[in-house]
């Protein structure tokens, strides 16, 4: 059985050690590695596909996670990770794939090309191309293409919402699946003019910069959305979510909002994993939203258990605030 206390202790120490090495170029480590330790991830899941190519090129590969026990076809979540459009690896988010798989979803996480190799809209086109692979192949992994949801964090939340808002991307790759809902964490939806380097590098050459903004593309046909953010996010401020949510409401689109008090930019996605799930109910909130829009017509096939908060370690062993600060410091602000 999952033990919040024991897992927290083991993984927090590993995380601190990894953070301390980030300034040493010789170490090919990711600060996300501890969240992907076996003891820190959900059991009862399998990595059903590892590094499957959806197109040519090293950044065109994807992984599939699924419940260990599969019967009838399961709903599908296509999760897009963030990283300021200039970094990120699908392997960093195994814990998200397994978290959603533990709730009954077949989950796909795909890499996409990054700045400076590409600029807008190429990273969106990559995700659309990966969705064509999902349409053609996910049934082989137990997924139901008629129950497709998109999800993402940070830049990945932007990518997910744009795929739902601008049908031209999916149409270009022959994707005809309906998107039943979008779950977006800590996402930027209204950040023009482009004031910071990461955003300028990704979007500065766009011929129609206003057309890159999700808030400008909302119509009455936009699928339902779940928007969540930390109230103290220093990268994409809470007001960005508030403005986008209001635009959706004004357009008659269903929107569920969650504002997690006192949390920053990375915490919502980290809290999807088993180790930090006690901090905020992001996973359960997301799954409840998916269920509202047809994920499990016969009822959610699991019993949600919220773990108790673990005993905190001494700050000298695991200064959690410092660790979170290291994660958030990896990103530049997206808006002023």
Secondary structure by P-SEA (a helix, b strand, c coil): cccaaaaaaaaaaaaaaaaaaccccccccccccccccccccccccccccccccccccccccbbbbbbcccccbbbbbbbbbbcccccccccccaaaaaaaaaaccbbbbbbbbcccccccaaaaaaaaaaaaaaaaccccccccccbbbbbbccaaaaaaaaaaccaaaaaaacccccccbbbbccccccccccccaaaaaacccccccccccccccccccccbbbbbbbcccccccaaaaaaaaaaaaaacbbbbbbbbccccccccccccccccccccaaaaaaaaaaaacccccccccbbbbbbcccccccccccaaaaaaaaaaaccccccc
